[in-house]
Amino acid sequence: MAGDSQRLATITGSLAATTRAHHVPGEVGIWIFVLSDMLLEFSTIFGYFLHDRAANPSQFAQGRATLSQQLGLVNTLILLTSSMFVVLGIQALRDKDRSRAARMFVWARSLGLAFVALKVLEYGAKFHVGLTPVTNSFYMFYFVATGLHLFHVLIGLIVLTYVVNGARAAQPRPNELRSAEVGATFWHMVDLIWIVLFPLLYLVA
Amino acid sequence: MLANPRMQVVLVWLALVVVTFVSWGVGLEHGVSRGTGPDVAMAVVLAVAFVKTQLVGTFFMELRMAPLPLRLAFSAWVVGVGATIVAMYLWL
């Protein structure tokens, strides 16, 4: 009898390990979206940017020199840290510690808001000195690439708010973890795109 | 793999932060002060950015626990787009 229950525990344990090893974070749909967004939208922009840069290297070097490398660095650190808090929030949800999860997601969202605030200041400073998307090819790419990214940040903030509200509610929603994982996957993609945009626009151009 | 998943996430974050600072430093040193031609150090900075995206995928997006096709699709993006971008930077 004891041997049977031990065997059963071993089987259940290895089944759980197998499931965990083949766990799709969130669901397949979000991954199809994320991979196609990364590939079709942003990779195309990266490519066109370098293509146009090759045609006009001095214009791109001058454009890059007007961007604040420090601000770009701070933006990167903000999104990396925000992503880390999202991972810690997901871990807390798995540990059934929903109040800790809510705190982690609130940190992630606050950093996302800080990113938006800095971007608004950065755009404001550019417009103030007359630099707009129609100034030249470099600024067209700068505003389109960072603007499209910012649009994703804003969607991510709405998603994070949904996740925060869920973790704060007295009763968990059905599929709470899964929907939080979908939101987390999207938020990490936003971080990931910026990881490439930062060196491309602020350092290399 | 570390036993404590929370510690693992913080360590990956720390590694990403350190690499970001180094890339920024190299960018200031090489990108701003030099001319417009391709610079091997800046090509490395671009390649390292894609290594960072793989780290985010593996540890933050939890692909290390995902089925193989998903991990392969993600890594194909990292390697394919990363190699294309670095090549375009160096030789275009």
Interface residues (C-beta under 8 A of the other chain):
Chain A: R20 A21 H22 H23 V24 P25 W31 L35 M38 L39 S43 F46 G47 L50 H51 R53 A54 P57 S58 F60 A61 R64 A65 Q69 G72 L73 T76 L77 L80 T81 S83 M84 V86 V87 L88 I90 Q91 E181 A184 T185 H188 M189 D191 L192 I195 V196 F198 P199 L200 Y202 L203 V204 A205
Chain B: P5 R6 V9 V10 V12 W13 L16 V17 T20 F21 S23 W24 V26 G27 L28 G31 V32 G35 T36 G37 M42 V45 L46 A49 F50 K52 T53 V56 G57 F59 F60 M61 E62 L63 M65 A66 P67 L70 A73 F74 W77 V81 T84 I85 M88 Y89 L92
